[in-house]
Amino acid sequence: MQFIKISFLIIIFNSFQVYSQSKKYKIHTVAFYNFENLYDTVNDAFTNDDEWTPNGAQHWTTEKYQQKLKNLARVLSEIGTPENSNAPIIIGGCEIENRGVLEDLIKEPKLQQFDLGIVHFDSPDKRGIDVALLYQKKYFRPVSFSNIPLIIYKKNIEKKEEILEVLDDDVEVKKENNNRVFTRDQLLVSGFLEDEEIHIIVNHWPSRSGGEKATSLFREAAGKLNRKIIDSLQQINPRAKVLTMGDLNDGPLNNSVKTGLGAKGKKAEVPEFGVFNPFEEMANKGMGTIAFRDSWNIFDQIIMTESFLKNDFSTFNFWKARIFKAQYLIQTSGQYKGYPLRNTVSEAGFSDHFPVYIYLIKEFQ
């Protein structure tokens, strides 16, 4: 197996100490991107995808679809440069119609060289959009994966305990319930980054459609389910390394992230078995991955267990986090100048979200 070998003068700032040394490191980029409506052009009779067909509201043609694939491939091949010349070795994605669009995506010339694998399940979302994981087979080897349903209901939304009680019941829903909110599953993938076991949860939490306050409890339920998954992994291995990533439809300071998941924004505040959110500090500085009415927020986040925060780089640990904002991803004119360059009826864009990424580094012996 070949490794990325990076030799550079590295300065790492964290809550433990500051040091500067000339050392050799292996560095891997891990990313998340909301692909924004990555649909093919075929009408699926089982989902609400009519809008994304040649005769639909978006006039979604083969030419637009192919351009969308090229756009996404360019982004995914460039996230994390110039500090790491290799593309991300793990990519979480959402707003994906099916496995077929991912198969088309990884065949794009800008991605083909990376030999990407796919982990994908169809979820019960009524729009037919799913989450998925792409990975470079050379560096990451999945050994198990499962889609964990988030089961929430519209009924009695004012009573928090009635919405969240299903999280404590290890039962399957045997039949469709008209009160159920059919949202995306949470994808859990366990495997080996080189020779180290890690776990990845890919998320796309319930949207704010209907209002932020009216739907907040659904995302709090998603956060609690995320925490439950992490707890179960830590019961098996207290030092389990877990990354949870996704479009959470909430920012780092919302209850779903701060209370439901229990994420801390400062390393020094993260307890044993706790989780750290490096994007909270960015949010406090007014940075964002998505804009609405000229207000920015960071819905797209990569959050990690405390086991990634060790100052010992004999194993892969967290170095730093970033939002990827290449100039070509930014609207340059009009009402939405400065916003992410998204799809329009006239042309295929990139996404209404900016991607996020982190670096994991390990000292090269």
HUSULGI-V732110 format. One record per run of one state. SS is the DSSP state (H for helix, E for strand, C for the rest). FROM is the first residue (numbers start at 0). TO is the last residue. If there is no record, write none. Layout:
ss = {SS | SS}
from = {FROM | FROM}
to = {TO | TO}
This chain:
ss = {C | E | C | E | C | H | C | H | C | E | C | H | C | H | C | E | C | E | C | E | C | E | C | H | C | E | C | E | C | E | C | H | C | E | C | H | C | E | C | H | C | E | C | H | C | E | C | E | C | E | H | C | E | C | H | E | C | E | C | E | C}
from = {0 | 5 | 13 | 17 | 38 | 49 | 52 | 61 | 78 | 89 | 96 | 98 | 106 | 108 | 112 | 115 | 120 | 129 | 136 | 139 | 148 | 151 | 153 | 159 | 168 | 179 | 181 | 185 | 193 | 195 | 204 | 211 | 236 | 241 | 247 | 254 | 261 | 262 | 264 | 266 | 269 | 274 | 277 | 278 | 284 | 289 | 292 | 294 | 297 | 299 | 305 | 308 | 316 | 324 | 326 | 329 | 330 | 339 | 340 | 354 | 363}
to = {4 | 12 | 16 | 37 | 48 | 51 | 60 | 77 | 88 | 95 | 97 | 105 | 107 | 111 | 114 | 119 | 128 | 135 | 138 | 147 | 150 | 152 | 158 | 167 | 178 | 180 | 184 | 192 | 194 | 203 | 210 | 235 | 240 | 246 | 253 | 260 | 261 | 263 | 265 | 268 | 273 | 276 | 277 | 283 | 288 | 291 | 293 | 296 | 298 | 304 | 307 | 315 | 323 | 325 | 328 | 329 | 338 | 339 | 353 | 362 | 364}
